[in-house]
């Protein structure tokens, strides 16, 4: 916007006064001009700050807990199997022609007893500054503490214990296990959609206005995708008081995170879905995770009245989650993509579950992320804890 300078009207004055005024103005103008001339080199030498990228990530940490709040292993089942073009850590296993290929769920052997958490569909979106259309040579690295990163696309340099030496196998998974994925020399920009597929678990994340990514070998997509399995605990432990039909919430932090005062869960939901699709839910008050893991953070009713269940609650729950995801930093289309991707397991699978927005320090510790270019990174992860209900225990 141009500055408009309006010159005010000048009243008649004596010639002497005008000459004096003109002389004074000329002296001042000369002084200011000299000052600007002296300052100009330092002004032009100051570099302009590089525009930062905006990188957003969403995903889900899923665990299953019994009535005592203890994690149940063997939960590496596929709620939403990914398309066959996705790369898998299992592809590095060598099988002889006479061996029957093992069945893999979530990229690991079926019902692996050490798997107490699933890392589901994290996707990374790249939003370039308006001044940049396509940038090459970007590096992205993610590390999973306590887990294996088992599936990913586009292809990445994968590493896990024993992988480089050629003796990797899906043996014991421990809390000190670690694996990494590194995407090197990635080009960002354009609107390529990646391989053809009709799987909604893959097409839903594509419905976002973000720049495409392309690897040196020509694989491209609207995002970077990865997921895995782990032997770690959820940040919340939820036990049940069977007599009072109440759920008791406690924090569950490792020693590295107990001193972090920023671990606050701002958004939580208790959700119960019946086999006929009717939904009941309630929003829960925020919780602050503390060092004392035995301290009770909240006690709430673990049951709903028959009148609380309704088919209409499906959209209300979805809207409530959407608002919280956007408030935590996702764009509207990114939040919608997350909910559409997990519609079946979030909203249409029978069971009692708790959703919560995972505190960012927890995510950054267990899933550290590195980007080679200066970026504003926002990671919004949903915690999902499936609870064993009295009805399920009765059936068992």
Order of alpha helices (4+ residues) and beta strands (2+ residues): alpha-beta-beta-beta-beta-beta-beta-beta-beta-beta-alpha-beta-beta-beta-beta-beta-beta-beta-beta-beta-beta-alpha-alpha-alpha-beta-alpha-beta-beta-alpha
